[in-house]
Amino acid sequence: MTKAPQPRNTAARRLVDTLVMNGIDTVFCVPGESYLAVLDALADVEDRIRVITCRHEAGAANMAEAYGKLTGKPGVCMVTRGPGATHASIGVHTAHQDSTPMILFVGQIALTDRGRGAFQEVDYRQVFGGLAKWATEIESPARTVEIVERAFATALQGRMGPVVIALPEDILHEDGGPAPIRPVTPARSALPPAFVEGLRDRLAKAERPLLVLGGSGWTDAAAGAIGDWAERLGLPVSLSFRRKDILSNDRANYAGDLGLGCNPKLMARAREADLLIAIGARLGENPTQGYTLFDRAKTAETLVHIHPGPEELDRVWPTLMSAAADVSLAAEAIAGIDPGRTWADLGKQARADYEAFSAEVEVTGAVNMSRCMAHLAEALPHDAILTNGAGNFAAWLHRFYRHRSCRTQLAPTSGAMGYGYPAALAAKAVHPDREAICVAGDGDYLMTGQELATAVQHGLGCVVIVVDNGTYGTIRMHQEGHYPGRVIATDLKNPDFVAYARAFGAFGVRCETTEAFPDALDQARAAARAGQPALLHLITSAEDIAPNRTISGLRNG
C-alpha cells in the first residue's frame, strides 16, 4: 500500500524547498533511515533535483566537493548519522582546505534521545567544528529555512568552504515554518580605489614582478581579463598548487605552477621577485615549498596579497599591501591598471623556463608517463575535465598536461587519496556533454573504486586511467630516501583492473607500453562517449618513481 505524501510544510520539505530555491540540481547521497523524510521530499522534486546514490559516503562527499568547484554553488551531500558522517568527513576536510562551497546534511538521532549515548549518536558541532566553516544542528523545525539559508551564505561568502547541518529525525516531520522567499545572494567585497592606485604605483617601479593566481571563486570573465592584461604586459604569471586551470597554460607569459615538484627556475623567480602579487592563493605549505620559499622580512617589502578571507592575510607572511576582496572583482579591477611599462623579456624567459621544464623526460620502463600525459593534452578537447586524487602519479599529470580552459582541473589541495574518481563522476553529472578523465594511482583508485558501480547505475560515461606501479608511490619515494632498501608496508597486490571494470559492466583495456597508449585511450574514450564508463589499466614501473627520480637513484643517494 502506497503511503500518502507528507504535508507540504514539514521541516524536511522546507529543507528541500530551500535547495530548489537556491538552484541546487544534484544531490549526492548514501541513504539512511535517519533522514528518510528528506529523501521522501526529494521524491517530489525529481524533475528539478537529481539524486545520485553512491556506494560510500567518502565518494558522495568528494562528488559534492567537485560539484562545488565546477558550479560555484554549494555541493550538497546527504549521509546518515555516526559512521555515515565520519566516512564523509574526508570530503568536508577537502572542501575546507580547497575553499570549496559545500553543505553536508547528516541524519541525527531524535532530539529526545540526545545525551543518552543513543545508537550512532555523535555531537556534530564538536566533531566538525574544526573541519567546517560552520557546524550546527536544526533544533527548532520552524527555523529550518533560516538555518539552510545561512548555510548557503556561510559556504559562499568570504573564503568559501563547507557547512555541516545535523538533522534530528524527529523534527523532520514537524511544522517547518515559513517557506523560502528568494535565493541567497552572497556578499562580495571589491578592492578600494586607493588600493588599486597604490598597486599601479608599485607596478610602475617593479623590475621583477610575478603574479600568482589561486583559490576559488573565479569567473571565466575575470580569469580572462587578468590573463589578457598580464599577457599584454609580459608580466610572468604562475598558478598556485592544483589551480592550473585558472588560465590557459598556453599563454605566452605562463611560468608554471607553484606546487609539489615545482620547477626550480620558477622557485628562484618567486624568491627574487621585487613585487609578488598573489590573488586568491593562500600561500600555504605546498605553494611555498614547506614555508621555505619566501623570507618574512622580504615579503613585508614585496608581497601584495588579495584574498576573500581576511583571516588569511598576514597569517604567515607579512605584506606590503593586503586587501580582503572577492578574487574576480579584484582581478577585473587590476586588469584596468596601466603601469606605464611592460616586461616582455621577463615574460618570454618565464615561458621558456616553463617549456623546458614541461618537455619530455627519459624513463627506465616501457611506459613513459611524460609522453602519455603530453599525448592526453593533445588528444583531448580543451574543455575536457581532468581529475586526480593524491600520489606520485599526479606529478606526471601536473607537470606534463596543459590545461587550456577554466574549470578543467579537479584536484584536492588537501592531498586526499581517492578523490579523483568520484570527482570525475560529478564532472560528468554536471557536464554530460564534456569528457571527464580521471588519472588515478593504483592505491589511490581503490580507495573509492567501488563508485564504478555508481557510474554504471547512473550512466556516467567517464574514463579512469589507473596508473599501476604496484606501490604506494609517494610513501615509497620518501621511504627510499630516508631508509634506502628497507621496504615495508608500501608494496601492493593489485587485482586485474580490466576484469574488475568488466565485472561492473564497464569497459576495460590494458596498456603496457607508451606506444600502445594512444590506441588504448581512443578505445576508452569511445566507450565513454557511448555512455559506458571505461577503465584504462596502465602498467608502469615503480623504478620510475617520479619525474627525473628513480628508486635506484634514491637508494644510491
Secondary structure, 3 states (H helix, E strand, C coil): CCCCCCCCCEHHHHHHHHHHHCCCCEEEECCCHHHHHHHHHHHCCCCCCEEEECCCHHHHHHHHHHHHHHHCCCEEEEECCCHHHHHHHHHHHHHHHHCCCEEEEEEECCHHHCCCCCCCCCCHHHHHCCCCCEEEECCCHHHHHHHHHHHHHHHHCCCCCEEEEEEECCHHHCECCCCCCCCCCCCCCCCCHHHHHHHHHHHHHCCCEEEEECCCCCCHHHHHHHHHHHHHHCCCEEECCCCCCCCCCCCCCEEEECCCCCCHHHHHHHHHCCEEEEECCCCCCCCCCCCCCCCHHHHHHHEEEEECCHHHCCCCCCCCEEEECCHHHHHHHHCCCCCCCCCHHHHHHHHHHHHHHCCCCCCCCCCCHHHHHHHHHHHCCCCCEEEECCCCHHHHHHHHCCCCCCCCEECCCCCCCCCHHHHHHHHHHHCCCCCEEEEEEHHHHCCCHHHHHHHHHHCCCCEEEEEECCECHHHHHHHHHHCCCCCCCCECCCCCHHHHHHHHCCEEEEECCCCCHHHHHHHHHHHHHCCCCEEEEEECCCCCCECCECHHHHHCC
